[in-house]
Amino acid sequence: MAHLPELKDHRILRPAETALALNLITRMDFLRLKAIARLHARGLPPDVTWDDLLQEAFTRVIVGTRRKPAALSMVAFIAGIMRSLRSEHTRRARGGRRACEPLQVDRVRDPAADLEQSLMAREEIESIEKLFLGDPEVQGLLQGLMEGLSPTQIRAALKISKTAYDSARKRLRRALLKEGLTCAPN
């Protein structure tokens, strides 16, 4: 039996590091995918982080369970895998709720939440509401999202164009990022 030489490097590479080493992606592609993973991870259960999405997507590419079409860039392909993973986690977390059923924010109660966590959540909601006191489009957008309306339904209710809707979403996102009101990875 042939004797294998001892490895020089005993590190265990994560799937993303392996993809970089195999030149499947560049450093810039990795940074782009990291940002996309953070966006896809928002709203997922707390046990699923953006890093989990990214590493699982790379694992599926490296192992070969997902094959990249020739016409698609690697970044777009991996972003699509992460979107698919997000849908799977969302479907599992929903656990039987209909896809169209709106999330009743005021009625959601975490049995494990204590008084401190409840107060902190209430303070964050109030701070978000204060951020947009002078912006009726963003207020309407938030209300529509809480009621489970689609973008088309929100635009119709607010009587705004697609461009105005997209601008309101960007203002909302930028203000939340500026204030640090985002989901932090665990």
KEMIVEX-563234 format. One line per 4 residues: number of its first residue (from 1); their letters; for each residue x, y, z of N, C-alpha, C. Coordinates in steps of 0.1 Angstrom, whole numbers, plus 5000, padded with zeros to 4 digits. Layout:
N
NUM> A> X/Y/Z/X/Y/Z/X/Y/Z; ...
end
This chain:
186
1> MAHL> 5008/4988/5000/5000/5000/5000/5009/5012/5000; 5005/5022/4992/5013/5034/4990/5012/5043/5003; 5023/5049/5007/5023/5058/5018/5021/5072/5014; 5011/5079/5020/5009/5093/5016/5018/5102/5024
5> PELK> 5024/5112/5018/5032/5121/5026/5024/5129/5035; 5030/5133/5046/5023/5141/5056/5020/5155/5051; 5008/5160/5055/5004/5173/5050/5012/5184/5057; 5015/5194/5049/5023/5206/5054/5014/5215/5062
9> DHRI> 5001/5216/5058/4992/5225/5065/4980/5217/5070; 4978/5218/5083/4968/5210/5090/4955/5218/5092; 4954/5229/5086/4941/5237/5087/4930/5231/5080; 4918/5233/5086/4906/5228/5079/4899/5240/5073
13> LRPA> 4898/5240/5060/4892/5252/5053/4877/5251/5053; 4871/5262/5055/4856/5263/5054/4853/5264/5039; 4841/5261/5035/4837/5261/5021/4840/5274/5013; 4838/5285/5020/4841/5298/5013/4856/5299/5011
17> ETAL> 4864/5295/5020/4879/5295/5018/4883/5286/5007; 4877/5275/5007/4880/5265/4996/4876/5271/4982; 4865/5278/4981/4861/5284/4969/4871/5294/4964; 4876/5302/4974/4887/5312/4971/4899/5305/4966
21> ALNL> 4903/5294/4973/4915/5287/4970/4914/5280/4956; 4902/5276/4952/4900/5270/4939/4898/5280/4928; 4899/5292/4932/4896/5303/4922/4882/5303/4916; 4873/5298/4923/4859/5298/4919/4853/5312/4920
25> ITRM> 4858/5320/4929/4854/5334/4931/4867/5342/4934; 4865/5355/4933/4876/5364/4937/4873/5370/4951; 4882/5377/4956/4880/5383/4969/4868/5393/4969; 4867/5401/4958/4856/5410/4956/4843/5403/4955
29> DFLR> 4843/5392/4948/4831/5383/4947/4827/5379/4961; 4837/5375/4968/4834/5370/4982/4827/5381/4990; 4832/5393/4989/4826/5404/4997/4812/5407/4992; 4810/5406/4979/4796/5408/4974/4787/5397/4979
33> LKAI> 4791/5385/4979/4783/5374/4984/4780/5375/4999; 4790/5380/5006/4788/5382/5020/4777/5392/5023; 4777/5403/5015/4767/5413/5017/4753/5408/5013; 4753/5400/5002/4740/5393/4998/4735/5384/5008
37> ARLH> 4744/5376/5014/4741/5367/5025/4735/5374/5037; 4740/5385/5040/4735/5393/5052/4720/5398/5049; 4718/5401/5036/4704/5406/5032/4695/5394/5033; 4699/5382/5028/4690/5371/5028/4688/5365/5042
41> ARGL> 4697/5368/5051/4695/5362/5065/4686/5370/5073; 4683/5382/5069/4674/5390/5077/4660/5384/5078; 4655/5383/5090/4642/5377/5092/4641/5362/5094; 4653/5356/5092/4653/5341/5094/4654/5338/5109
45> PPDV> 4651/5325/5113/4652/5322/5127/4666/5325/5132; 4667/5328/5145/4680/5332/5151/4691/5321/5150; 4687/5309/5148/4698/5298/5147/4704/5298/5133; 4699/5306/5124/4704/5306/5110/4710/5320/5108
49> TWDD> 4723/5320/5106/4731/5332/5104/4734/5334/5089; 4738/5346/5086/4742/5349/5072/4754/5340/5068; 4763/5337/5077/4774/5328/5074/4770/5314/5071; 4759/5310/5078/4754/5296/5075/4749/5295/5061
53> LLQE> 4742/5306/5057/4737/5306/5043/4748/5306/5033; 4758/5314/5035/4769/5315/5026/4777/5302/5025; 4780/5296/5037/4788/5284/5037/4780/5272/5031; 4767/5272/5033/4759/5261/5028/4758/5262/5012
57> AFTR> 4757/5274/5008/4757/5277/4993/4770/5272/4987; 4781/5276/4993/4794/5271/4987/4796/5256/4988; 4791/5250/4999/4792/5236/5001/4784/5229/4989; 4773/5234/4986/4765/5228/4975/4772/5229/4962
61> VIVG> 4779/5240/4959/4786/5241/4947/4798/5232/4947; 4806/5232/4958/4818/5224/4958/4815/5209/4957; 4805/5205/4965/4802/5190/4965/4795/5186/4952; 4789/5195/4945/4784/5192/4932/4769/5190/4932
65> TRRK> 4762/5193/4943/4747/5191/4943/4740/5202/4935; 4747/5213/4933/4742/5224/4925/4753/5227/4914; 4749/5227/4902/4758/5229/4890/4755/5243/4884; 4765/5251/4882/4764/5264/4876/4761/5263/4861
69> PAAL> 4750/5270/4856/4749/5271/4842/4760/5280/4836; 4763/5277/4823/4775/5284/4817/4772/5299/4815; 4760/5303/4813/4757/5317/4810/4755/5325/4823; 4756/5319/4835/4754/5326/4847/4767/5329/4854
73> SMVA> 4769/5341/4860/4781/5344/4868/4780/5336/4881; 4792/5334/4887/4793/5326/4899/4786/5334/4910; 4787/5347/4911/4780/5355/4921/4765/5353/4920; 4760/5355/4908/4745/5354/4906/4741/5339/4910
77> FIAG> 4749/5330/4906/4745/5316/4909/4745/5313/4924; 4755/5317/4931/4755/5315/4946/4745/5323/4953; 4742/5335/4948/4731/5343/4954/4718/5336/4952; 4716/5330/4941/4704/5322/4938/4702/5310/4948
81> IMRS> 4713/5304/4951/4713/5293/4960/4709/5298/4974; 4715/5309/4978/4712/5315/4991/4697/5319/4992; 4692/5324/4981/4678/5328/4981/4669/5315/4982; 4673/5304/4976/4666/5292/4977/4667/5286/4992
85> LRSE> 4679/5287/4998/4680/5283/5012/4672/5291/5021; 4671/5304/5018/4663/5313/5027/4648/5309/5026; 4644/5305/5014/4630/5301/5012/4627/5288/5020; 4637/5279/5020/4635/5267/5027/4634/5269/5042
89> HTRR> 4643/5278/5047/4643/5281/5062/4630/5288/5065; 4625/5297/5057/4613/5305/5060/4601/5295/5060; 4601/5286/5050/4590/5277/5049/4589/5268/5062; 4601/5263/5066/4602/5255/5078/4598/5263/5091
93> ARGG> 4603/5275/5092/4600/5283/5103/4585/5287/5104; 4579/5289/5092/4564/5292/5091/4556/5281/5097; 4560/5269/5094/4554/5257/5100/4539/5256/5098; 4534/5257/5086/4520/5255/5083/4512/5268/5081
97> RRAC> 4518/5279/5084/4511/5292/5081/4510/5293/5066; 4499/5299/5061/4497/5301/5047/4507/5312/5043; 4511/5311/5030/4521/5321/5025/4516/5335/5025; 4503/5337/5023/4497/5350/5022/4493/5356/5036
101> EPLQ> 4493/5347/5046/4488/5352/5059/4498/5362/5065; 4492/5374/5068/4501/5385/5074/4506/5381/5088; 4517/5386/5091/4523/5384/5104/4517/5395/5113; 4510/5391/5124/4505/5400/5133/4515/5403/5144
105> VDRV> 4522/5415/5141/4533/5419/5150/4529/5420/5164; 4518/5426/5167/4514/5428/5181/4510/5415/5188; 4507/5405/5180/4502/5393/5186/4513/5382/5188; 4524/5384/5182/4535/5375/5183/4541/5375/5197
109> RDPA> 4542/5364/5203/4548/5364/5217/4558/5352/5217; 4569/5355/5222/4579/5345/5223/4578/5339/5238; 4575/5327/5239/4573/5321/5253/4586/5322/5261; 4597/5322/5254/4610/5323/5262/4614/5337/5265
113> ADLE> 4607/5347/5259/4611/5361/5261/4607/5365/5275; 4616/5372/5281/4614/5378/5295/4610/5392/5293; 4607/5399/5304/4602/5412/5304/4613/5422/5298; 4625/5419/5301/4636/5428/5295/4636/5427/5280
117> QSLM> 4635/5415/5275/4635/5414/5260/4623/5420/5254; 4611/5419/5260/4599/5425/5255/4601/5440/5255; 4606/5446/5266/4608/5461/5266/4618/5465/5256; 4629/5458/5254/4638/5462/5243/4632/5461/5230
121> AREE> 4624/5451/5227/4617/5450/5214/4608/5462/5212; 4600/5466/5222/4591/5477/5222/4598/5490/5219; 4610/5492/5226/4618/5504/5224/4623/5504/5209; 4627/5493/5203/4632/5493/5190/4620/5497/5180
125> IESI> 4608/5491/5182/4597/5495/5174/4594/5510/5175; 4594/5515/5187/4591/5529/5189/4602/5538/5182; 4615/5534/5183/4625/5541/5176/4624/5541/5161; 4619/5530/5156/4617/5529/5141/4605/5539/5137
129> EKLF> 4595/5538/5145/4583/5547/5143/4587/5562/5143; 4596/5566/5153/4600/5580/5154/4609/5584/5142; 4617/5574/5137/4625/5578/5125/4618/5583/5113; 4605/5578/5112/4598/5581/5100/4585/5590/5102
133> LGDP> 4585/5598/5113/4574/5606/5116/4571/5616/5104; 4581/5621/5097/4578/5630/5087/4578/5624/5073; 4577/5611/5072/4577/5605/5059/4565/5595/5057; 4554/5601/5052/4542/5593/5051/4543/5581/5042
137> EVQG> 4552/5582/5031/4553/5570/5022/4560/5558/5030; 4570/5561/5037/4577/5550/5045/4568/5545/5056; 4560/5554/5062/4551/5549/5072/4540/5540/5066; 4535/5544/5054/4526/5535/5047/4532/5522/5043
141> LLQG> 4545/5523/5039/4552/5511/5035/4553/5501/5046; 4557/5506/5058/4558/5498/5070/4545/5492/5074; 4535/5500/5074/4521/5495/5077/4517/5484/5068; 4519/5486/5055/4516/5476/5045/4524/5463/5047
145> LMEG> 4536/5464/5050/4545/5452/5052/4539/5445/5065; 4536/5452/5075/4531/5445/5087/4517/5439/5085; 4510/5444/5075/4497/5438/5072/4498/5426/5062; 4510/5424/5057/4513/5413/5048/4509/5416/5033
149> LSPT> 4508/5429/5030/4505/5433/5016/4517/5431/5007; 4513/5429/4994/4524/5428/4984/4528/5442/4980; 4540/5443/4973/4544/5456/4969/4533/5463/4960; 4527/5455/4951/4516/5461/4942/4505/5466/4951
153> QIRA> 4501/5459/4961/4490/5463/4969/4494/5476/4978; 4506/5476/4982/4511/5488/4990/4511/5500/4981; 4516/5499/4969/4516/5510/4959/4502/5515/4956; 4493/5506/4954/4479/5509/4952/4473/5517/4964
157> ALKI> 4475/5511/4976/4470/5518/4988/4475/5532/4990; 4488/5533/4987/4495/5546/4989/4493/5556/4977; 4489/5550/4966/4487/5557/4953/4500/5563/4949; 4511/5555/4949/4524/5559/4945/4529/5550/4933
161> SKTA> 4539/5556/4926/4545/5548/4915/4555/5538/4920; 4559/5529/4911/4569/5519/4914/4582/5526/4919; 4586/5537/4912/4598/5545/4915/4597/5551/4929; 4585/5556/4932/4583/5562/4946/4584/5551/4956
165> YDSA> 4578/5540/4953/4578/5528/4962/4593/5524/4965; 4600/5522/4954/4614/5518/4955/4622/5528/4963; 4620/5541/4961/4627/5552/4968/4624/5551/4983; 4611/5549/4986/4607/5547/5000/4614/5535/5007
169> RKRL> 4615/5524/5000/4622/5513/5005/4636/5516/5008; 4643/5523/4999/4657/5527/5000/4659/5536/5012; 4649/5546/5014/4650/5554/5026/4649/5547/5039; 4639/5537/5039/4637/5529/5050/4650/5521/5053
173> RRAL> 4655/5514/5043/4667/5506/5046/4679/5514/5050; 4682/5525/5044/4693/5534/5048/4692/5539/5062; 4680/5544/5065/4677/5549/5079/4680/5538/5089; 4675/5526/5087/4676/5515/5096/4691/5511/5098
177> LKEG> 4698/5511/5086/4713/5508/5087/4720/5519/5094; 4717/5531/5092/4723/5543/5098/4721/5542/5113; 4710/5538/5118/4706/5538/5132/4711/5525/5138; 4716/5515/5130/4720/5502/5136/4709/5493/5140
181> LTCA> 4697/5495/5134/4686/5487/5137/4684/5475/5127; 4694/5467/5127/4695/5455/5118/4697/5443/5126; 4694/5432/5120/4697/5419/5127/4712/5416/5127; 4717/5415/5139/4731/5412/5140/4733/5397/5140
185> PN> 4744/5392/5133/4746/5377/5133/4750/5373/5147; 4745/5360/5151/4748/5355/5164/4762/5350/5165
end
